[in-house]
Structure formats: C-alpha cells, structure tokens
Amino acid sequence: MNYWITSDVLAAGGENSDPSDAAVYLVKTGSGGVLIDSGTGRGTRSILSRIQSAGVDPAAIEYLFLTHCHYDHTGGAAAVKAATGAKIIAHELDAVYIEAGDPVVTAASWYNATMEPVAVEIKISESTYHFTSGGTDFTVYHTPGHTPGSCVATIRSKEMLVLFGQDIHGPLHPDLKSNREDYIKSLEFIASLDADILCEGHYGVITGRKKIREFIESFIR
C-alpha cells in the first residue's frame, strides 16, 4: 500500500499502526523530518519502521508537533521522543495536561490506559506560530474548541497547501474542557484557509478545496 500523500508527506501511522491510534503524519524535510502527532504508543514500533522505510532516519526527526493533548494523539509522545530525540511542540494550554499525564483531560481513561507524562520543550502561546525544519516552513494556528489548546498546522508541498487538522470532527465533551462556541469559530477559520489537502486525524486524507470546505462545514451545522 502507498502511504505517500505528496512526495513530502507520509501517512506514518493511524489504524495502519494500531486500531487505537489517531493518524500520524511525517513531513519529510531537507534535514530529516517532522512528525504530526504520535498515536497512543501501542503502534510506535510500526510508525518508526514506516518512517525508516520512507528513507528518513528516526534520529533525524527534528520536531514532534502535538495538535492537542488527547491520548490517541499523544500517548506515544514519550516513546517517540526517546527513539528520535525530537523536540515536542504543543500549545501551552494543552501542554499542561501532556506534562502532567492527566488521565481525564487527555482522555487516557477512555482507553483504559495511563498517559505517560512527557516534557514539552516548545510551548506555543501565540495565535499563530511559525517554525522551520530543513527549509520547510510550518505555520501553526491556535484553534480552540475541541480542547483549549487545539491547533492546526499548514505547509506548502508542491505548490499545494497541506492542512494538518487532526480532530476537526470533535467530539466535544465537558471532561475534555471543550467549548462549542470556540469550536465553531475555529472551524470557520480553518475552512477559510482554503487548503488543497486536508490530513485529518480519523477521517483520513481529503483533497480538493470544495470537498474540504464541505467536510469542515458539515460539523458547523
């Protein structure tokens, strides 16, 4: 099976690494790569193997960007960090739950699992944050609602705008500190980005601006 989305973006994990994993994406950069989320940790070996098969040395993964604090996206962060040495990036409002291994707000308890605490080296406080790896520019937008510190990220790949919008679909729940008003505003903003490719956390990859906008707007109604 071909896991490449573009020549720079690989589906490194998700249901193909473990049924409990949200999607994990690798962005191949000139200096190695950047991982978007880590899965639960149950599929870490498979994720690292796929990264290596893609021609990227796991030790060359520069950053692990965590889109939000939920266990299916962050439970493997400690293991990935140990294997790669990557610096973890997350919004400060969710970093507190990642670093504490909070079982409720991270939803680890929903998986009958323990969230392994892990340090977040780069805590985002801005509404828009930029970082670069090997000449690839990443723009991160704070899009609260699903969680207080939920974020999306974009890159340019072959003249296309690729959007990593991991849990656009929600869900919203009081235990997760969700906020519906913030969520709707965030979805309206994400739709306005007019991405060419959407890499979602549980719905896979959606291509085409019209289809992406329709997908996002379906959760606003």
C-alpha angles and dihedrals in degrees: 000000000000110000095179115114094179128350087271103038125068131184095231099172148357126105086350090064100035132340090240095054124103113217118295118199130196120208109200110217135180092263098041120286154296124235122215106212127334110234121231096303093252090100100037095116091053092047093051091047092053091048090053091046088054089061098258120123106226087224087063094060101117102185139018108205113200111203092200140340103267118129096236087060101034110024091096095046095101092050093046091048091050092050098044109023088230120163113240120232123193139143113273092236091063097030090075091063093044093051092046094045087229106195096203107043092040088049090230086137089061087063095043085241141125118241109225108223115237133181118251107214097189116043115189116219100163127088088234124030131181131202134166134214121185093335094313113121119214123196116198122197124196105233107173125188108082085056129352092255102036113146140181127207134207136198135175114244119176091340091307125117108234116198122200101202102160107183104017088143094060131189107220119209135159092234089058091051089241121173118201096199091053090044094056092047090049093050091050089052094046090051090052091060089077095213121192094211127027118200104196128188100238107004096060124223122340120190132198127050095248094050092046093050091048091050093051094043091051087072094049094061 
